[in-house]
Amino acid sequence: MQETRRDIFQAIADPTRRAILGLIALQAMTPNAIAEHFHSSRQAVSKHIHILIECKLVKQELTGREIYYQLNPQKMKEVADWLEPFRKLWEGRYRKLDNLLANLKNKK
C-alpha cells in the first residue's frame, strides 16, 4: 500500500503541530524539550514532529548524540506567499468597512 504524502496545509491544520512550530521558531529544540510543553506522550509528540519533517516544515540536525529540530523558514514562506492574496483581499474589505462606518458616524 502506497503512503499518501501530506502537504503543508494538512500539517499546520493541527493545533499541536502549530504549537510545535511556534516553539521551534524561537530556538532549535530536542524532542524531549518539545514534549515537555504538551500534556500528551512523547510518542504522540514524535508523530507530530515526523509529520512536520515529512512536509519539510521542520529540519533536524544531529549535534553529538542529540537531535535538534528547527523551523524551515523557506517552507513557511510558501504558506505566507499562498496566504498573501487573501490577506490583501481582507485588508481591502476591512478598509471599505472602516470607511463606511466613518461615513455613517459623520452623518449622525
Residue, then its C-alpha position, 0 to 999 in steps of 0.5 A: m500500500q502506497e503512503t499518501r504524502r501530506d502537504i503543508f496545509q494538512a500539517i499546520a491544520d493541527p493545533t499541536r503541530r502549530a504549537i510545535l512550530g511556534l516553539i521551534a521558531l524561537q530556538a532549535m529544540t530536542p524532542n524531549a524539550i518539545a514534549e515537555h510543553f504538551h500534556s500528551s506522550r512523547q510518542a504522540v509528540s514524535k508523530h507530530i514532529h515526523i509529520l512536520i519533517e515529512c512536509k519539510l516544515v521542520k529540519q533536524e540536525l544531529t549535534g553529538r548524540e542529540i537531535y535538534y529540530q528547527l523551523n524551515p523558514q523557506k517552507m513557511k514562506e510558501v504558506a505566507d506567499w499562498l496566504e498573501p492574496f487573501r490577506k490583501l483581499w481582507e485588508g481591502r474589505y476591512r478598509k471599505l468597512d472602516n470607511l463606511l462606518a466613518n461615513l455613517k458616524n459623520k452623518k449622525 
